[in-house]
Amino acid sequence: IEKTHPNLYLYTSKAELKSFFDSLYNSITMSLTELEFYNLITLLNSKIRDGHTMFLPGQEAMNYSNQKDKFFPFYVVISGGKLYVNMNCSPDTSITEGAELLSINGINESVIIEHLFLRQIRDGYNSTYPVWILTNYFKEYFGFSFGHPELFSITCKIGNMERKSII
């Protein structure tokens, strides 16, 4: 990336980026799964800040996921630092549009949003592009970062009622 990126140091100085590269390298103390490596390398997005620089899992892993894995069964909207159901594609029809997703598989919505946002591509300091991407491709990026479990344990808030569901 240092040899081919046209403007690598536009938002982060060469010294700061070198330090970050060293930190990433030093954090690898044993073999990593592709998911673990993806979650590490995508931290570069918050330093490079170039909307044309994208890190994705390998094609073989993506093909496998698209054919075999279960994806998160909701389309979401991210608004005000919260996750809301935009469309329910699960068999549990009681989770309605507008329900707030408080946690997924025991991971709080704020942790999920922060984790995904930090690793998302962006243009400079613009924060609307990462939100747009995550809103439109949440299922994919959630899977890239948190895996594809067979079941999703959801805690949501519908109106003033909090409820749990396993899908």
Backbone as CSV, one residue per row, in Angstrom:
resi,resn,N_x,N_y,N_z,CA_x,CA_y,CA_z,C_x,C_y,C_z
1,ILE,0.835,-1.196,0.000,0.000,0.000,0.000,0.879,1.259,0.000
2,GLU,2.036,1.172,0.635,2.945,2.323,0.647,3.505,2.598,-0.754
3,LYS,3.639,1.569,-1.566,4.216,1.742,-2.896,3.188,2.154,-3.940
4,THR,1.933,1.791,-3.754,0.955,2.003,-4.823,-0.131,3.034,-4.518
5,HIS,-0.339,3.385,-3.256,-1.415,4.334,-2.940,-1.023,5.734,-3.386
6,PRO,-1.867,6.430,-4.152,-1.487,7.728,-4.715,-1.379,8.877,-3.701
7,ASN,-2.058,8.771,-2.580,-2.027,9.899,-1.637,-2.176,9.385,-0.207
8,LEU,-1.339,8.443,0.160,-1.456,7.726,1.420,-1.372,8.631,2.649
9,TYR,-0.595,9.703,2.564,-0.334,10.533,3.746,-1.142,11.834,3.764
10,LEU,-2.233,11.856,3.031,-3.043,13.073,2.958,-3.649,13.430,4.315
11,TYR,-4.164,12.458,5.053,-4.842,12.730,6.319,-4.049,12.275,7.545
12,THR,-3.074,11.432,7.347,-2.253,10.928,8.448,-0.790,11.045,8.010
13,SER,0.026,11.651,8.853,1.427,11.856,8.480,2.137,10.518,8.274
14,LYS,3.219,10.574,7.523,4.008,9.378,7.250,4.505,8.758,8.551
15,ALA,4.958,9.583,9.480,5.464,9.077,10.762,4.347,8.406,11.567
16,GLU,3.187,9.032,11.607,2.062,8.461,12.351,1.583,7.157,11.710
17,LEU,1.524,7.136,10.395,1.083,5.921,9.704,2.106,4.795,9.868
18,LYS,3.405,5.141,9.820,4.441,4.126,10.045,4.297,3.539,11.447
19,SER,4.058,4.384,12.411,3.849,3.923,13.793,2.634,3.009,13.870
20,PHE,1.573,3.358,13.147,0.363,2.538,13.142,0.625,1.187,12.480
21,PHE,1.339,1.198,11.337,1.717,-0.058,10.679,2.526,-0.938,11.633
22,ASP,3.487,-0.324,12.334,4.311,-1.076,13.293,3.441,-1.667,14.400
23,SER,2.475,-0.884,14.876,1.572,-1.348,15.930,0.747,-2.542,15.447
24,LEU,0.232,-2.448,14.226,-0.527,-3.564,13.660,0.361,-4.800,13.546
25,TYR,1.544,-4.614,13.015,2.474,-5.734,12.846,2.796,-6.382,14.192
26,ASN,3.085,-5.554,15.195,3.456,-6.072,16.515,2.297,-6.731,17.249
27,SER,1.083,-6.411,16.841,-0.079,-7.027,17.496,-0.321,-8.451,16.997
28,ILE,0.345,-8.823,15.918,0.210,-10.183,15.386,1.253,-11.049,16.082
29,THR,0.812,-11.814,17.069,1.730,-12.644,17.854,1.548,-14.129,17.567
30,MET,0.520,-14.466,16.798,0.272,-15.853,16.412,-0.525,-15.850,15.117
31,SER,-0.766,-17.020,14.568,-1.568,-17.115,13.348,-2.955,-16.537,13.594
32,LEU,-3.476,-15.856,12.578,-4.804,-15.263,12.664,-5.733,-15.945,11.673
33,THR,-6.994,-16.028,12.044,-7.994,-16.461,11.075,-8.201,-15.308,10.094
34,GLU,-8.855,-15.589,8.995,-9.133,-14.521,8.035,-9.997,-13.431,8.674
35,LEU,-10.956,-13.828,9.500,-11.819,-12.872,10.192,-11.001,-11.992,11.141
36,GLU,-10.096,-12.587,11.888,-9.242,-11.822,12.811,-8.339,-10.856,12.039
37,PHE,-7.756,-11.334,10.942,-6.894,-10.470,10.141,-7.704,-9.327,9.532
38,TYR,-8.880,-9.626,9.025,-9.756,-8.598,8.449,-10.038,-7.510,9.479
39,ASN,-10.390,-7.913,10.708,-10.696,-6.935,11.752,-9.488,-6.107,12.149
40,LEU,-8.307,-6.637,11.944,-7.088,-5.887,12.237,-6.738,-4.938,11.093
41,ILE,-6.688,-5.450,9.889,-6.235,-4.650,8.745,-7.209,-3.524,8.401
42,THR,-8.493,-3.724,8.645,-9.475,-2.682,8.305,-9.375,-1.466,9.214
43,LEU,-8.618,-1.578,10.301,-8.367,-0.389,11.125,-7.618,0.684,10.337
44,LEU,-6.947,0.282,9.266,-6.251,1.249,8.405,-7.210,2.257,7.779
45,ASN,-8.465,1.871,7.583,-9.416,2.794,6.963,-9.557,4.089,7.737
46,SER,-9.484,4.020,9.065,-9.631,5.237,9.870,-8.386,6.121,9.797
47,LYS,-7.287,5.596,9.279,-6.058,6.379,9.117,-5.896,6.890,7.680
48,ILE,-6.209,6.033,6.703,-6.027,6.411,5.301,-7.111,7.387,4.858
49,ARG,-8.346,7.129,5.263,-9.478,8.029,4.992,-9.694,8.303,3.499
50,ASP,-9.572,7.251,2.687,-9.749,7.385,1.246,-10.884,6.458,0.820
51,GLY,-11.953,7.026,0.311,-13.130,6.258,-0.077,-12.899,5.283,-1.207
52,HIS,-11.734,5.327,-1.844,-11.418,4.379,-2.908,-10.515,3.255,-2.425
53,THR,-10.141,3.280,-1.160,-9.299,2.234,-0.591,-10.185,1.346,0.267
54,MET,-10.382,0.129,-0.172,-11.320,-0.768,0.507,-10.644,-2.105,0.786
55,PHE,-10.838,-2.594,1.991,-10.356,-3.913,2.365,-11.567,-4.819,2.537
56,LEU,-11.541,-5.951,1.869,-12.615,-6.937,1.978,-11.990,-8.301,2.235
57,PRO,-12.765,-9.220,2.786,-12.250,-10.591,2.902,-11.915,-11.131,1.514
58,GLY,-11.115,-12.184,1.467,-10.745,-12.795,0.192,-11.958,-13.298,-0.571
59,GLN,-11.815,-13.387,-1.882,-12.917,-13.802,-2.748,-13.441,-15.183,-2.377
60,GLU,-12.549,-16.104,-2.033,-12.977,-17.451,-1.666,-13.855,-17.422,-0.412
61,ALA,-13.452,-16.643,0.567,-14.242,-16.523,1.802,-15.585,-15.858,1.519
62,MET,-15.578,-14.837,0.674,-16.838,-14.153,0.353,-17.769,-15.075,-0.421
63,ASN,-17.224,-15.826,-1.369,-18.057,-16.770,-2.122,-18.658,-17.817,-1.191
64,TYR,-17.849,-18.344,-0.281,-18.340,-19.340,0.671,-19.467,-18.747,1.512
65,SER,-19.242,-17.552,2.061,-20.262,-16.907,2.896,-21.551,-16.686,2.126
66,ASN,-21.426,-16.196,0.919,-22.619,-15.916,0.119,-23.413,-17.173,-0.207
67,GLN,-22.738,-18.312,-0.275,-23.412,-19.557,-0.617,-23.854,-20.367,0.592
68,LYS,-23.108,-20.299,1.695,-23.330,-21.224,2.809,-23.753,-20.573,4.126
69,ASP,-23.328,-19.357,4.370,-23.530,-18.761,5.690,-24.894,-18.103,5.839
70,LYS,-25.277,-17.958,7.087,-26.508,-17.249,7.427,-26.141,-15.789,7.726
71,PHE,-26.874,-14.879,7.137,-26.640,-13.454,7.354,-27.648,-12.914,8.357
72,PHE,-27.309,-11.797,8.966,-28.205,-11.129,9.902,-29.525,-10.834,9.186
73,PRO,-30.660,-11.247,9.770,-31.927,-11.223,9.025,-32.718,-9.912,9.070
74,PHE,-32.028,-8.804,9.225,-32.701,-7.506,9.243,-31.910,-6.505,8.409
75,TYR,-32.614,-5.623,7.738,-32.001,-4.418,7.198,-32.122,-3.386,8.299
76,VAL,-31.088,-2.579,8.464,-31.095,-1.621,9.562,-30.850,-0.210,9.056
77,VAL,-31.175,0.725,9.931,-30.836,2.127,9.752,-30.030,2.512,10.982
78,ILE,-28.947,3.223,10.764,-28.161,3.753,11.873,-28.511,5.222,11.982
79,SER,-28.997,5.604,13.146,-29.395,6.991,13.359,-29.145,7.366,14.811
80,GLY,-28.461,8.467,15.011,-28.204,8.936,16.372,-27.431,7.929,17.205
81,GLY,-26.553,7.170,16.582,-25.757,6.188,17.307,-26.538,4.960,17.737
82,LYS,-27.653,4.708,17.089,-28.492,3.554,17.426,-28.827,2.771,16.160
83,LEU,-29.148,1.492,16.359,-29.541,0.599,15.264,-31.057,0.405,15.286
84,TYR,-31.687,0.645,14.168,-33.127,0.457,14.069,-33.451,-0.503,12.929
85,VAL,-34.457,-1.323,13.137,-34.921,-2.232,12.093,-35.595,-1.421,11.000
86,ASN,-35.135,-1.627,9.769,-35.748,-0.991,8.616,-36.624,-1.991,7.860
87,MET,-36.177,-3.268,7.866,-36.967,-4.332,7.239,-36.626,-5.639,7.945
88,ASN,-37.652,-6.370,8.318,-37.491,-7.648,8.996,-37.594,-8.774,7.964
89,CYS,-36.520,-9.535,7.841,-36.513,-10.690,6.927,-36.431,-11.992,7.717
90,SER,-36.785,-11.928,8.990,-36.726,-13.102,9.858,-38.113,-13.725,9.986
91,PRO,-38.175,-14.937,10.529,-39.486,-15.554,10.756,-40.245,-14.922,11.932
92,ASP,-39.563,-14.140,12.764,-40.208,-13.496,13.910,-40.807,-12.162,13.465
93,THR,-42.047,-12.196,13.069,-42.710,-10.994,12.536,-43.112,-9.997,13.610
94,SER,-42.901,-10.338,14.882,-43.257,-9.400,15.947,-42.228,-8.275,16.079
95,ILE,-41.063,-8.435,15.468,-40.055,-7.367,15.489,-40.355,-6.457,14.309
96,THR,-40.886,-5.305,14.622,-41.432,-4.425,13.597,-40.427,-3.368,13.151
97,GLU,-40.735,-2.770,12.018,-39.934,-1.667,11.509,-39.883,-0.571,12.567
98,GLY,-38.703,-0.037,12.799,-38.528,1.014,13.802,-38.081,0.490,15.150
99,ALA,-38.103,-0.825,15.351,-37.630,-1.389,16.616,-36.140,-1.095,16.753
100,GLU,-35.731,-0.719,17.951,-34.313,-0.474,18.195,-33.637,-1.788,18.567
101,LEU,-32.537,-2.090,17.905,-31.766,-3.297,18.205,-30.754,-2.947,19.293
102,LEU,-31.040,-3.362,20.513,-30.187,-3.026,21.650,-28.918,-3.866,21.701
103,SER,-29.038,-5.139,21.289,-27.861,-6.007,21.235,-28.093,-7.136,20.244
104,ILE,-26.989,-7.634,19.717,-26.997,-8.788,18.819,-25.975,-9.765,19.374
105,ASN,-26.429,-10.956,19.701,-25.560,-11.994,20.273,-24.761,-11.476,21.470
106,GLY,-25.444,-10.693,22.304,-24.839,-10.188,23.527,-23.919,-8.994,23.342
107,ILE,-23.783,-8.503,22.121,-22.923,-7.349,21.852,-23.805,-6.114,21.756
108,ASN,-23.543,-5.146,22.612,-24.328,-3.922,22.668,-24.269,-3.167,21.337
109,GLU,-25.379,-2.538,20.976,-25.453,-1.817,19.704,-24.359,-0.763,19.563
110,SER,-24.006,-0.070,20.647,-22.966,0.962,20.555,-21.605,0.346,20.256
111,VAL,-21.337,-0.839,20.787,-20.073,-1.536,20.508,-20.040,-1.972,19.040
112,ILE,-21.156,-2.489,18.556,-21.240,-2.915,17.152,-21.019,-1.726,16.226
113,ILE,-21.722,-0.643,16.468,-21.606,0.535,15.613,-20.179,1.080,15.649
114,GLU,-19.605,1.219,16.834,-18.240,1.744,16.958,-17.235,0.844,16.235
115,HIS,-17.369,-0.467,16.437,-16.469,-1.424,15.796,-16.549,-1.303,14.273
116,LEU,-17.749,-1.307,13.733,-17.928,-1.249,12.286,-17.547,0.117,11.719
117,PHE,-17.912,1.170,12.412,-17.630,2.529,11.943,-16.128,2.772,11.872
118,LEU,-15.388,2.339,12.878,-13.942,2.539,12.928,-13.240,1.869,11.749
119,ARG,-13.800,0.782,11.255,-13.176,-0.004,10.187,-13.718,0.316,8.794
120,GLN,-14.609,1.285,8.714,-15.287,1.564,7.456,-14.512,2.575,6.609
121,ILE,-14.625,2.399,5.291,-14.002,3.367,4.392,-14.704,4.707,4.546
122,ARG,-13.986,5.746,4.221,-14.525,7.102,4.358,-13.741,8.036,3.462
123,ASP,-14.278,9.174,3.206,-13.566,10.225,2.477,-13.205,11.307,3.479
124,GLY,-11.920,11.403,3.798,-11.464,12.408,4.744,-12.132,12.240,6.097
125,TYR,-12.652,13.330,6.613,-13.284,13.306,7.933,-14.806,13.206,7.848
126,ASN,-15.313,12.957,6.653,-16.746,12.821,6.444,-17.255,11.572,7.176
127,SER,-18.278,11.733,7.985,-18.834,10.585,8.720,-20.144,10.082,8.115
128,THR,-20.684,10.784,7.127,-21.950,10.329,6.546,-21.755,9.141,5.610
129,TYR,-20.627,9.073,4.929,-20.376,7.966,4.005,-20.296,6.625,4.740
130,PRO,-19.529,6.513,5.831,-19.527,5.240,6.557,-20.916,4.841,7.069
131,VAL,-21.692,5.803,7.509,-23.051,5.495,7.984,-23.900,4.993,6.821
132,TRP,-23.785,5.626,5.662,-24.535,5.182,4.483,-24.152,3.754,4.121
133,ILE,-22.850,3.468,4.076,-22.392,2.123,3.734,-22.930,1.102,4.725
134,LEU,-22.812,1.402,6.021,-23.261,0.447,7.036,-24.776,0.280,7.019
135,THR,-25.491,1.322,6.716,-26.943,1.203,6.616,-27.324,0.304,5.437
136,ASN,-26.623,0.440,4.330,-26.955,-0.326,3.129,-26.352,-1.726,3.092
137,TYR,-25.259,-1.932,3.812,-24.561,-3.219,3.762,-24.276,-3.765,5.163
138,PHE,-25.153,-3.467,6.101,-24.927,-3.885,7.485,-24.761,-5.391,7.591
139,LYS,-25.620,-6.151,6.947,-25.571,-7.615,7.053,-24.203,-8.145,6.641
140,GLU,-23.655,-7.608,5.578,-22.361,-8.067,5.093,-21.243,-7.681,6.064
141,TYR,-21.205,-6.413,6.455,-20.122,-5.955,7.335,-20.243,-6.549,8.734
142,PHE,-21.446,-6.779,9.206,-21.607,-7.464,10.484,-20.997,-8.864,10.377
143,GLY,-21.282,-9.557,9.300,-20.721,-10.889,9.085,-19.209,-10.866,8.952
144,PHE,-18.669,-9.876,8.213,-17.217,-9.763,8.067,-16.542,-9.627,9.429
145,SER,-17.164,-8.866,10.310,-16.532,-8.552,11.599,-16.896,-9.505,12.726
146,PHE,-18.123,-9.972,12.753,-18.588,-10.776,13.891,-18.912,-12.225,13.512
147,GLY,-18.731,-12.561,12.251,-18.979,-13.925,11.820,-20.433,-14.159,11.433
148,HIS,-20.721,-15.411,11.133,-22.046,-15.812,10.655,-22.570,-16.938,11.546
149,PRO,-23.117,-16.602,12.702,-23.618,-17.664,13.584,-24.880,-18.310,13.010
150,GLU,-25.148,-19.502,13.480,-26.371,-20.199,13.056,-27.622,-19.511,13.594
151,LEU,-27.512,-18.943,14.797,-28.643,-18.257,15.435,-28.211,-16.856,15.852
152,PHE,-29.163,-15.951,15.817,-28.936,-14.590,16.294,-29.820,-14.369,17.513
153,SER,-29.201,-13.988,18.608,-29.934,-13.625,19.816,-30.074,-12.108,19.814
154,ILE,-31.291,-11.649,19.707,-31.576,-10.229,19.548,-32.259,-9.697,20.810
155,THR,-31.787,-8.571,21.301,-32.534,-7.819,22.297,-32.955,-6.528,21.612
156,CYS,-34.239,-6.271,21.607,-34.726,-5.079,20.922,-35.737,-4.348,21.794
157,LYS,-35.985,-3.139,21.385,-36.958,-2.296,22.074,-38.005,-1.900,21.050
158,ILE,-39.235,-2.324,21.325,-40.368,-1.994,20.460,-41.284,-1.105,21.284
159,GLY,-41.368,0.155,20.898,-42.078,1.112,21.742,-41.321,1.249,23.051
160,ASN,-41.995,1.001,24.169,-41.346,1.050,25.478,-41.021,-0.337,26.016
161,MET,-41.296,-1.362,25.217,-41.111,-2.742,25.665,-39.786,-3.306,25.146
162,GLU,-39.021,-3.879,26.068,-37.788,-4.566,25.679,-38.105,-6.049,25.574
163,ARG,-37.585,-6.692,24.532,-37.825,-8.114,24.378,-36.629,-8.787,23.729
164,LYS,-36.537,-10.080,23.991,-35.446,-10.891,23.431,-36.055,-11.880,22.452
165,SER,-35.268,-12.194,21.434,-35.713,-13.172,20.438,-34.491,-13.911,19.921
166,ILE,-34.652,-15.176,19.672,-33.585,-15.970,19.055,-34.073,-16.364,17.672
167,ILE,-33.303,-15.983,16.677,-33.705,-16.181,15.288,-32.662,-17.034,14.596
